[in-house]
Amino acid sequence: MTHGELEEGSALALDFGKLDSVRGVVPVAVQDSASRDVILVAYTNEAAMRESFRRRRLVLWSTSRGELWEKGATSGCTFELVAAYVNCEQNSLLYVVRPHPPGSAHGICHTRDSSGAYRPGCFYRRIDLDTLELRNERP
């Protein structure tokens, strides 16, 4: 499956083996402080978590590149870390973030909609529970 098919296609192709080769990370759900929408799920390791807390910015661990990654550093729309929560089993985190600069037009997702605008979150396709087909709700 190509990257385009994975990100824009209608076939469900979950990566259940994602963390088989990656150790020392936990998932992080990222929530927009204003809308309360979950806009991203990514990963952090201890170094990225500490850097996020120190800088009060959304810093994650890129499992594909094997490096710290400040979300939005390239696009100019970074994310201020407003709060952080840990789940009961201490195996995942929730980061509440605010776009910086405030009112920034960029979304958090690296994909774009049909108008060319960045999507505001990564959860833009709904799974049909009967057919498992994906429906793009923000084409």
C-alpha positions as CSV (number, residue, x, y, z in Angstrom):
1,M,0.0,0.0,0.0
2,T,1.4,3.4,-0.9
3,H,1.6,6.3,1.5
4,G,-1.2,8.1,-0.5
5,E,-3.5,5.1,-0.2
6,L,-2.7,4.7,3.4
7,E,-3.5,8.4,4.2
8,E,-6.3,9.0,1.7
9,G,-7.7,5.6,0.7
10,S,-10.9,3.9,1.9
11,A,-9.3,0.6,2.9
12,L,-8.6,-0.1,6.6
13,A,-5.0,-1.1,7.0
14,L,-4.1,-0.8,10.7
15,D,-0.4,-1.2,11.7
16,F,-0.8,-3.6,14.6
17,G,3.0,-4.3,14.6
18,K,4.0,-0.6,14.9
19,L,5.6,-1.0,18.3
20,D,7.1,-4.5,17.9
21,S,10.4,-3.0,16.9
22,V,10.2,0.2,19.0
23,R,11.1,0.1,22.7
24,G,11.0,2.7,25.4
25,V,8.0,4.7,24.1
26,V,4.4,5.3,25.3
27,P,1.5,6.6,23.2
28,V,0.4,10.2,23.7
29,A,-3.1,11.4,22.8
30,V,-3.0,15.1,21.9
31,Q,-6.1,17.2,22.7
32,D,-6.8,20.7,21.5
33,S,-7.4,22.9,24.6
34,A,-10.2,24.9,22.9
35,S,-12.2,22.3,21.0
36,R,-11.3,19.4,23.3
37,D,-10.9,17.3,20.1
38,V,-8.3,14.6,20.1
39,I,-6.2,15.8,17.2
40,L,-3.2,13.4,17.2
41,V,-1.9,10.2,18.7
42,A,1.9,10.0,18.7
43,Y,4.7,8.6,20.9
44,T,7.1,9.9,23.4
45,N,10.1,8.6,25.2
46,E,11.5,9.9,28.5
47,A,13.8,12.4,26.7
48,A,11.0,13.8,24.6
49,M,8.6,14.0,27.5
50,R,11.1,15.9,29.6
51,E,11.9,18.3,26.7
52,S,8.1,18.9,26.3
53,F,7.7,19.7,30.0
54,R,10.8,21.9,30.1
55,R,9.9,23.9,27.0
56,R,6.1,23.8,27.4
57,R,5.9,22.8,23.7
58,L,4.7,19.6,22.0
59,V,7.9,17.6,21.6
60,L,7.5,13.9,20.6
61,W,9.6,11.0,19.6
62,S,9.6,10.1,15.9
63,T,9.5,6.3,15.8
64,S,10.2,6.4,12.0
65,R,13.2,8.8,12.2
66,G,14.4,7.9,15.7
67,E,14.7,11.4,16.9
68,L,13.1,14.2,19.0
69,W,10.5,16.0,16.9
70,E,8.8,19.3,17.8
71,K,5.4,19.2,16.1
72,G,5.0,22.1,13.8
73,A,8.6,23.4,13.9
74,T,8.9,23.2,10.1
75,S,5.5,24.7,9.3
76,G,5.8,27.5,11.9
77,C,2.7,26.4,13.8
78,T,4.0,24.9,17.0
79,F,1.9,23.7,20.0
80,E,2.1,25.0,23.5
81,L,1.8,22.3,26.2
82,V,-1.0,23.5,28.5
83,A,-1.3,20.3,30.7
84,A,-0.3,16.7,30.8
85,Y,-2.1,13.7,32.3
86,V,-1.1,10.1,32.8
87,N,-3.5,7.1,32.7
88,C,-4.1,4.8,35.6
89,E,-1.7,2.1,34.4
90,Q,1.0,4.7,33.6
91,N,1.4,3.4,30.1
92,S,0.0,6.4,28.1
93,L,-0.2,10.1,28.3
94,L,-2.7,12.9,27.4
95,Y,-1.2,16.2,26.4
96,V,-3.6,19.2,26.2
97,V,-2.1,21.8,23.7
98,R,-2.8,25.2,22.2
99,P,-1.6,26.2,18.7
100,H,1.2,28.9,18.7
101,P,0.9,31.5,17.5
102,P,-2.7,31.7,18.7
103,G,-5.3,31.6,16.0
104,S,-2.8,29.9,13.6
105,A,-4.5,28.7,10.5
106,H,-2.4,25.5,10.3
107,G,-3.8,22.2,11.4
108,I,-1.8,19.6,13.3
109,C,-2.1,16.9,10.6
110,H,0.6,16.7,7.8
111,T,-2.1,15.8,5.3
112,R,-4.2,18.3,3.4
113,D,-7.8,18.4,2.4
114,S,-9.1,18.9,-1.2
115,S,-8.7,22.7,-0.9
116,G,-5.0,22.3,0.0
117,A,-5.4,23.3,3.7
118,Y,-3.9,21.3,6.5
119,R,-6.4,19.3,8.3
120,P,-7.0,20.4,11.9
121,G,-6.6,16.8,13.2
122,C,-5.5,13.4,12.1
123,F,-8.9,11.7,12.8
124,Y,-10.6,12.6,9.5
125,R,-11.9,9.2,8.3
126,R,-14.7,7.3,9.9
127,I,-14.7,3.5,9.9
128,D,-17.9,1.9,8.7
129,L,-18.5,-0.6,11.4
130,D,-20.2,-3.1,9.1
131,T,-17.9,-3.0,6.0
132,L,-14.7,-1.7,7.7
133,E,-14.5,0.8,4.8
134,L,-13.2,4.3,5.6
135,R,-15.2,7.4,4.8
136,N,-13.3,10.7,4.6
137,E,-15.3,13.3,6.6
138,R,-12.9,16.2,5.7
139,P,-12.1,15.6,2.0
